[in-house]
Amino acid sequence: MKRYVHTISVAIFTFNVILYLLFLNGVHFVPDEAVFPFLIIGSIIGIILPWFGGKGTIRKIGIIGNIIVLLLTFIGPLLYGVLFWNEP
């Protein structure tokens, strides 16, 4: 099972990137309120899963890729809203 954990993490990362790119290009399969929880929860799962597998390049790709998706979907907008949004 340790062998396939990395592959699952990279698959989650790929799914998140495709979903994010479709969302940015205006293709909405579901409402916006449903897309972001999928991206956030998928990224968190994709970050946690590789820690239970062995070491390797695919592990690093899964962890770094899911961290980038998490930064773009959750932490970036949160910081922007707190630091730069000064009007109601």
C-alpha positions as CSV (number, residue, x, y, z in Angstrom):
1,M,0.0,0.0,0.0
2,K,2.9,2.4,0.7
3,R,3.8,2.2,-3.0
4,Y,0.5,3.5,-4.2
5,V,0.0,6.4,-1.7
6,H,2.3,8.6,-3.7
7,T,0.4,7.9,-6.9
8,I,-2.9,8.8,-5.2
9,S,-1.4,12.1,-4.0
10,V,-0.3,13.0,-7.5
11,A,-3.7,12.0,-8.9
12,I,-5.4,14.3,-6.4
13,F,-3.0,17.1,-7.3
14,T,-3.7,16.6,-11.0
15,F,-7.5,16.5,-10.4
16,N,-7.2,19.7,-8.3
17,V,-5.2,21.5,-11.0
18,I,-7.6,20.5,-13.8
19,L,-10.6,21.6,-11.7
20,Y,-8.9,24.9,-10.8
21,L,-8.0,25.6,-14.4
22,L,-11.5,24.9,-15.6
23,F,-12.9,27.1,-12.8
24,L,-10.6,30.0,-13.9
25,N,-11.6,29.6,-17.5
26,G,-15.3,29.9,-16.7
27,V,-16.3,26.3,-17.0
28,H,-18.6,25.7,-14.0
29,F,-19.8,22.1,-13.5
30,V,-21.0,22.9,-10.0
31,P,-21.6,26.2,-8.1
32,D,-18.5,28.1,-6.9
33,E,-19.4,27.3,-3.3
34,A,-18.9,23.6,-4.0
35,V,-15.6,23.9,-5.9
36,F,-13.5,25.4,-3.2
37,P,-14.2,22.8,-0.5
38,F,-13.2,20.1,-3.0
39,L,-9.9,21.9,-3.8
40,I,-9.1,22.6,-0.1
41,I,-10.0,19.2,1.2
42,G,-8.3,17.4,-1.7
43,S,-5.1,19.4,-1.2
44,I,-5.0,18.7,2.5
45,I,-5.5,14.9,1.8
46,G,-2.9,15.2,-0.9
47,I,-0.4,16.7,1.6
48,I,-1.1,14.2,4.3
49,L,-1.1,11.0,2.3
50,P,2.6,11.0,1.1
51,W,3.9,11.1,4.6
52,F,2.7,7.6,5.1
53,G,4.5,6.2,2.1
54,G,8.2,5.8,1.2
55,K,10.6,8.5,0.0
56,G,10.9,9.4,-3.6
57,T,10.5,12.0,-6.3
58,I,6.7,11.3,-6.7
59,R,6.3,12.0,-3.0
60,K,7.9,15.5,-3.4
61,I,5.8,16.2,-6.5
62,G,2.6,15.3,-4.6
63,I,3.5,17.4,-1.5
64,I,4.8,20.5,-3.3
65,G,2.0,20.4,-5.9
66,N,-0.8,20.1,-3.3
67,I,0.8,22.9,-1.2
68,I,0.8,25.2,-4.2
69,V,-2.9,24.4,-4.9
70,L,-3.7,25.0,-1.2
71,L,-1.8,28.4,-1.3
72,L,-3.7,29.4,-4.4
73,T,-7.2,28.4,-3.2
74,F,-7.2,29.1,0.5
75,I,-4.2,30.9,2.0
76,G,-3.8,33.5,-0.8
77,P,-7.4,34.7,-0.9
78,L,-7.5,34.7,2.9
79,L,-4.4,36.9,3.1
80,Y,-5.7,39.1,0.4
81,G,-9.0,39.6,2.1
82,V,-7.4,40.4,5.5
83,L,-4.5,42.6,4.3
84,F,-5.7,44.4,1.2
85,W,-9.4,44.6,1.4
86,N,-10.2,47.8,3.1
87,E,-13.8,48.5,1.9
88,P,-17.0,46.8,2.9
